[in-house]
């Protein structure tokens, strides 16, 4: 070890951006900013609700850069030992503490291999674990007891994500972390982009049904009885489940009852009622699904195709 701190090398911004655009629907600005930040050696903090494509985008960026990807799920159980690693207790008894019996955690693996380390739900991570990450952000170097100093490879990058609107089981992020990172905000994508995401995965029930599913999911985010709405993952599950249910029920396409059953199964666990709501979550989701049904004068009423993003009435259900 010398007094010179390790430095970040350059990553291929164009390669990262091309990989992101091939793998992710939309997110053009976020892809460009993230590729530029990572290429120039910066660490990044992503802020936004779950289910907005952050992990998919980062995996694509890592692939485009030709580096590994280490995913860490942030929670109250993420201790420094789980993040950094530990010496194998059985081998320590016979060999004492040696580099050979150290079992690296995701942070050490990423540092040594030059991977992109992605920490989800950062505001759920204990303070002592956050302090470990702060040290790496400052020096690109980690001091591990009984192992020594682990310097970051030139391609190592740290990206963390959090949902600032989720106040349950979370803590406040220190300004020191913001001071050492670039920040990129994420929000839900447009109706057409979410439609394209769902159509990419499953078109079995038909585009008309997919449009309705997307409209219903988007309506959960603005409904007065809900404090938490669903991400596009709800639409993905709704469409997949409705297709399977329709097949079981010998329907050529999902009927109204089948769609409602699929909506309740896919969405009731993803949304949360406001305090004091007079309705159950099942009643709210059922009403939202009913409100997305096309009216008799709607274009494409025969195929049940509400306009994507035409969830205004559903939001009042």
Residue pairs with C-beta under 8 A, 6 or more apart in sequence:
1 148
1 149
1 151
5 139
5 140
5 141
6 139
6 140
6 141
6 151
6 152
6 153
6 154
7 41
7 140
7 154
8 40
8 41
8 140
8 152
8 154
8 155
8 156
8 157
9 41
9 154
9 155
10 39
10 40
10 41
11 38
11 39
11 41
11 65
11 67
11 155
11 157
12 39
12 64
12 65
12 66
13 35
13 36
13 38
13 39
14 35
15 64
15 65
15 66
16 34
16 35
16 38
16 39
16 60
16 61
16 64
16 65
17 31
17 32
17 35
17 64
18 64
19 60
19 61
19 63
19 64
20 27
20 31
20 34
20 35
20 57
20 60
20 61
20 64
21 28
21 31
22 60
23 56
23 57
23 59
23 60
23 63
24 31
24 53
24 56
24 57
24 60
25 53
25 189
25 193
25 196
25 197
25 200
26 189
26 190
26 193
26 196
27 53
27 57
27 189
30 57
30 184
30 186
31 57
31 61
33 182
33 184
34 44
34 57
34 58
34 61
34 159
34 184
35 61
35 64
37 44
37 182
37 184
38 44
38 61
38 65
38 116
38 157
38 159
39 65
41 157
42 157
42 181
42 182
43 137
43 157
43 158
43 159
43 160
43 180
43 181
43 182
44 157
44 158
44 159
44 160
44 181
44 182
44 183
44 184
45 122
45 159
45 160
45 161
45 162
45 177
45 178
45 181
45 182
45 183
45 184
46 54
46 159
46 160
46 161
46 162
46 183
46 184
46 185
46 186
47 161
47 162
47 163
47 164
47 183
47 184
47 185
47 186
48 54
48 161
48 163
48 185
48 186
48 187
49 163
49 165
49 186
49 187
49 188
49 231
50 163
50 231
51 230
51 231
51 232
51 233
51 234
52 186
52 187
52 188
52 189
52 231
52 232
53 186
53 189
53 197
54 161
54 186
55 71
55 118
55 120
58 69
58 116
58 118
58 159
59 69
61 116
62 68
62 69
62 115
62 116
63 69
65 116
65 155
67 113
67 114
67 115
67 116
67 155
67 157
68 110
68 113
68 114
68 115
68 116
69 115
69 116
69 118
70 106
70 107
70 109
70 110
70 115
70 116
70 117
70 118
71 106
71 118
71 120
72 78
72 83
72 106
72 107
72 117
72 118
72 119
72 120
73 120
73 121
74 119
74 120
74 121
74 122
74 123
74 124
74 125
74 160
74 162
75 121
75 124
75 125
76 124
76 125
76 126
76 169
78 124
78 125
78 126
78 129
79 126
79 128
79 129
80 128
80 129
80 132
81 105
82 105
83 105
83 106
83 107
83 129
83 132
83 133
84 104
84 105
84 107
84 108
84 132
84 142
84 144
85 102
85 103
85 104
85 105
85 107
85 108
85 144
86 102
86 103
86 105
87 97
87 98
87 101
87 102
87 103
87 146
87 147
88 101
88 102
88 103
91 98
91 100
91 101
92 101
95 101
97 146
97 147
99 147
99 148
102 144
102 147
104 112
106 117
107 117
107 132
107 133
107 136
107 142
108 142
108 144
108 150
109 115
110 116
110 117
110 156
110 158
111 117
111 136
111 142
111 150
111 151
111 152
111 153
111 156
112 150
112 153
113 153
114 152
114 153
114 154
114 155
114 156
115 155
115 156
116 156
116 157
116 158
116 159
117 156
117 157
117 158
117 159
118 159
118 160
118 161
119 125
119 133
119 158
119 159
119 160
119 161
120 160
120 161
121 161
121 162
121 163
121 170
122 130
122 160
122 161
122 162
122 173
122 177
123 162
123 163
123 164
123 166
123 170
123 171
123 172
123 173
124 169
124 170
124 171
125 133
125 171
127 171
130 173
130 174
130 177
132 142
133 158
133 160
133 177
134 174
134 176
134 177
134 180
135 141
135 142
135 143
136 142
136 152
136 158
137 158
137 177
137 180
137 181
138 180
140 151
140 152
140 156
141 149
141 150
141 151
141 152
142 149
142 150
142 152
143 149
143 150
144 150
160 177
160 181
162 170
162 173
188 194
188 218
188 221
188 231
188 232
189 197
189 232
190 309
191 214
191 215
191 218
191 308
191 309
191 311
192 308
192 309
194 214
194 217
194 218
194 232
194 235
194 308
195 210
195 211
195 214
195 308
197 232
197 235
197 236
198 210
198 213
198 214
198 232
198 235
198 236
198 239
199 207
199 210
201 236
201 239
201 240
202 210
202 236
202 239
202 240
202 243
203 210
204 239
204 243
205 239
205 242
205 243
205 246
205 253
205 254
206 253
206 303
207 305
208 300
208 303
208 304
208 305
209 239
209 242
209 253
209 254
209 259
209 304
210 235
210 239
211 305
211 306
211 307
211 308
212 259
212 292
212 293
212 294
212 304
212 305
212 306
213 235
213 238
213 239
213 242
213 259
213 263
214 232
214 235
214 308
215 292
215 306
215 307
215 308
215 309
215 310
215 311
215 314
216 235
216 238
216 263
216 267
216 288
216 289
216 292
216 311
216 314
217 229
217 230
217 231
217 232
217 234
217 235
217 238
217 267
218 229
218 309
218 311
219 229
219 288
219 291
219 292
219 311
219 314
219 315
219 317
220 226
220 229
220 230
220 234
220 267
220 270
220 271
220 285
220 288
221 229
221 230
222 229
222 311
222 315
223 229
223 284
223 288
223 314
223 315
223 316
223 317
224 274
224 315
224 316
225 273
225 274
225 277
225 279
225 284
226 271
226 272
226 273
226 274
226 284
227 272
227 273
227 274
227 275
228 270
228 271
228 272
229 270
229 271
230 266
230 267
230 270
230 271
231 270
233 270
234 266
234 267
234 270
235 266
237 265
237 266
238 262
238 263
238 266
238 267
239 262
241 262
241 265
241 266
242 254
242 258
242 259
242 262
243 254
245 254
245 258
245 261
245 262
246 252
246 253
246 254
246 255
246 258
249 255
249 258
251 258
254 262
256 293
259 289
260 286
260 289
260 290
263 285
263 286
263 288
263 289
264 282
264 285
264 286
264 289
267 285
267 288
268 281
268 282
268 285
271 281
271 284
271 285
272 281
273 279
273 280
273 281
273 284
277 284
279 287
284 317
287 317
288 314
288 315
288 317
290 317
291 313
291 314
291 316
291 317
292 306
292 311
292 313
292 314
293 304
293 306
294 300
294 301
294 304
294 305
294 306
295 301
298 305
298 306
299 305
